[in-house]
Amino acid sequence: MDSTISDTDPASLATALQRVASGDRVAFEEVYRRTSVKLFGVCLRILPVRQEAEEALQEAYLSVWRRAGSFDAARGTAMTWLMTLTRNRAIDRLRSSGRFAAAPIEWADEIADPAPGAADVLAMGDDEQRLAYCLGTLEGGDATLIRTAFFDGSTYAELASRTSTPLGTVKSRIRRALLKLRDCLR
């Protein structure tokens, strides 16, 4: 994979999926490397037992290998397609284990809506603006490191590799940037 392409670049992920559809094993490895962490998170949310989540993820990637040709970029992004396929595999596994219990529809009125209220949404908007401002005050690419590490899920080692910077330096820069963010957000 070209090192200048981001792991989250939707166009290159779609291209890799198209190559998987033609039986390209290298492209399949690329898709796995770029998506396995996020897709494993999807499995863990549905199947909190790690072994079950791992097996669901394996089944999902088998489906990716077999069904990559059914991906249609006109209908959505590659990541959305992968997440949907993975979610469905995890739910199938949950249902087949017998631990999936559907409640009667009448109980829906008694369940609290987990969505934030209007005041909370406004407060989140303010928080997002403050965070964006504070990220903008960081120097020398530190904001990019923070965004990539915490919003995209990249590891320190991945960041060090991408930026050709020693691992200890990346960790120090992120730590200092987080301290600056904390001070700015107070």
C-alpha positions as CSV (number, residue, x, y, z in Angstrom):
1,M,0.0,0.0,0.0
2,D,1.2,3.5,-0.8
3,S,2.4,5.1,2.5
4,T,0.9,8.4,1.5
5,I,-2.7,7.0,1.6
6,S,-4.5,7.2,4.9
7,D,-5.9,4.0,6.5
8,T,-9.2,5.8,6.5
9,D,-9.2,6.9,2.9
10,P,-12.6,5.7,1.6
11,A,-11.6,5.6,-2.1
12,S,-8.5,3.5,-1.6
13,L,-10.4,1.1,0.7
14,A,-13.1,0.7,-2.0
15,T,-10.4,0.0,-4.6
16,A,-8.9,-2.6,-2.3
17,L,-12.3,-4.3,-1.9
18,Q,-12.7,-4.4,-5.7
19,R,-9.3,-6.1,-5.9
20,V,-10.4,-8.6,-3.3
21,A,-13.4,-9.4,-5.5
22,S,-10.9,-10.5,-8.2
23,G,-9.1,-12.8,-5.7
24,D,-6.2,-10.5,-4.8
25,R,-4.8,-11.8,-1.5
26,V,-2.6,-8.8,-1.0
27,A,-5.6,-6.5,-1.2
28,F,-7.4,-8.8,1.3
29,E,-4.5,-8.4,3.7
30,E,-4.6,-4.6,3.2
31,V,-8.4,-4.5,3.9
32,Y,-7.9,-6.6,7.0
33,R,-5.0,-4.5,8.3
34,R,-6.9,-1.3,7.7
35,T,-10.2,-2.3,9.2
36,S,-9.8,-5.2,11.7
37,V,-9.5,-3.0,14.8
38,K,-12.7,-1.1,14.0
39,L,-14.6,-4.2,13.0
40,F,-13.4,-6.1,16.1
41,G,-14.9,-3.2,18.1
42,V,-18.2,-3.7,16.3
43,C,-18.1,-7.4,17.3
44,L,-17.2,-6.7,20.9
45,R,-20.2,-4.4,21.3
46,I,-22.5,-7.1,20.2
47,L,-20.7,-10.1,21.7
48,P,-18.9,-9.0,24.9
49,V,-17.2,-12.4,25.2
50,R,-13.9,-11.9,23.4
51,Q,-13.7,-15.4,21.9
52,E,-17.2,-15.1,20.4
53,A,-16.3,-11.6,19.0
54,E,-13.1,-13.0,17.5
55,E,-15.0,-15.9,15.8
56,A,-17.6,-13.5,14.5
57,L,-14.9,-11.3,13.1
58,Q,-13.3,-14.3,11.4
59,E,-16.7,-15.2,9.9
60,A,-17.1,-11.6,8.7
61,Y,-13.8,-11.7,6.9
62,L,-14.6,-15.0,5.3
63,S,-17.8,-13.3,4.0
64,V,-15.7,-10.3,2.8
65,W,-13.5,-12.7,0.8
66,R,-16.5,-14.5,-0.7
67,R,-18.8,-11.5,-1.2
68,A,-16.4,-8.6,-2.0
69,G,-17.9,-8.6,-5.6
70,S,-21.2,-7.5,-4.1
71,F,-19.8,-4.3,-2.7
72,D,-21.3,-1.4,-4.6
73,A,-19.6,2.0,-4.1
74,A,-22.7,3.8,-5.4
75,R,-24.7,2.5,-2.4
76,G,-22.2,3.5,0.3
77,T,-18.7,3.5,1.5
78,A,-16.5,0.4,1.8
79,M,-16.3,0.9,5.5
80,T,-20.1,1.1,5.9
81,W,-20.4,-2.1,3.8
82,L,-17.8,-3.9,6.0
83,M,-19.3,-2.7,9.2
84,T,-22.8,-3.8,8.2
85,L,-21.5,-7.2,7.1
86,T,-19.6,-7.6,10.4
87,R,-22.5,-6.4,12.5
88,N,-24.8,-8.9,10.8
89,R,-22.4,-11.8,11.4
90,A,-22.1,-10.8,15.1
91,I,-25.9,-10.6,15.5
92,D,-26.3,-14.0,13.7
93,R,-23.8,-15.5,16.1
94,L,-25.6,-14.0,19.1
95,R,-29.0,-15.3,17.9
96,S,-27.6,-18.8,17.2
97,S,-26.2,-19.0,20.7
98,G,-29.7,-18.5,22.1
99,R,-28.7,-15.5,24.2
100,F,-30.6,-13.1,22.1
101,A,-33.9,-12.3,23.7
102,A,-36.3,-10.0,22.0
103,A,-38.7,-8.2,24.3
104,P,-42.3,-7.6,23.3
105,I,-42.8,-4.4,21.4
106,E,-45.2,-3.1,24.1
107,W,-42.2,-2.7,26.4
108,A,-40.6,-0.1,24.1
109,D,-42.6,2.7,25.8
110,E,-41.0,1.8,29.1
111,I,-37.4,2.0,27.8
112,A,-35.6,5.3,28.2
113,D,-34.4,6.9,25.0
114,P,-30.6,6.8,25.1
115,A,-30.3,9.7,22.7
116,P,-29.2,13.0,24.3
117,G,-31.8,15.6,24.9
118,A,-31.8,19.0,23.1
119,A,-29.9,20.8,25.8
120,D,-27.2,18.1,25.8
121,V,-26.9,18.3,22.0
122,L,-26.4,22.1,22.3
123,A,-23.8,21.5,25.0
124,M,-22.0,18.9,22.9
125,G,-21.9,21.4,20.0
126,D,-20.2,23.9,22.4
127,D,-17.8,21.3,23.6
128,E,-16.9,20.3,20.0
129,Q,-16.3,24.0,19.2
130,R,-14.0,24.4,22.3
131,L,-12.2,21.2,21.4
132,A,-11.7,22.4,17.8
133,Y,-10.4,25.7,19.0
134,C,-8.0,24.0,21.5
135,L,-6.7,21.6,18.8
136,G,-6.0,24.6,16.6
137,T,-3.7,26.0,19.3
138,L,-1.4,23.0,19.2
139,E,1.9,23.4,17.3
140,G,3.9,21.4,14.8
141,G,1.4,18.7,13.8
142,D,0.5,17.7,17.3
143,A,-3.2,18.2,16.5
144,T,-2.9,15.8,13.7
145,L,-1.2,13.2,16.0
146,I,-4.0,13.7,18.5
147,R,-6.8,13.3,15.9
148,T,-5.2,10.3,14.3
149,A,-4.5,8.6,17.6
150,F,-7.8,9.2,19.3
151,F,-10.3,9.8,16.6
152,D,-9.0,7.3,14.0
153,G,-7.8,4.7,16.5
154,S,-4.2,4.6,15.3
155,T,-1.6,3.2,17.7
156,Y,1.5,5.1,18.7
157,A,3.6,2.6,16.8
158,E,1.6,3.3,13.6
159,L,1.9,7.0,14.1
160,A,5.7,6.7,14.6
161,S,5.9,4.6,11.4
162,R,3.8,7.0,9.3
163,T,5.7,10.1,10.5
164,S,9.1,8.5,10.5
165,T,9.5,9.6,14.0
166,P,10.9,7.6,17.0
167,L,8.2,6.0,19.1
168,G,9.3,7.7,22.3
169,T,9.1,11.1,20.5
170,V,5.6,10.4,19.3
171,K,4.5,9.4,22.8
172,S,6.1,12.5,24.3
173,R,4.5,14.8,21.8
174,I,1.1,13.3,22.3
175,R,1.4,13.5,26.1
176,R,2.5,17.2,26.0
177,A,-0.3,17.9,23.5
178,L,-2.9,16.3,25.8
179,L,-1.7,18.3,28.8
180,K,-2.0,21.5,26.7
181,L,-5.5,20.4,25.6
182,R,-6.5,19.8,29.2
183,D,-5.3,23.3,30.2
184,C,-7.1,24.9,27.3
185,L,-10.4,23.0,27.9
186,R,-10.6,24.0,31.6
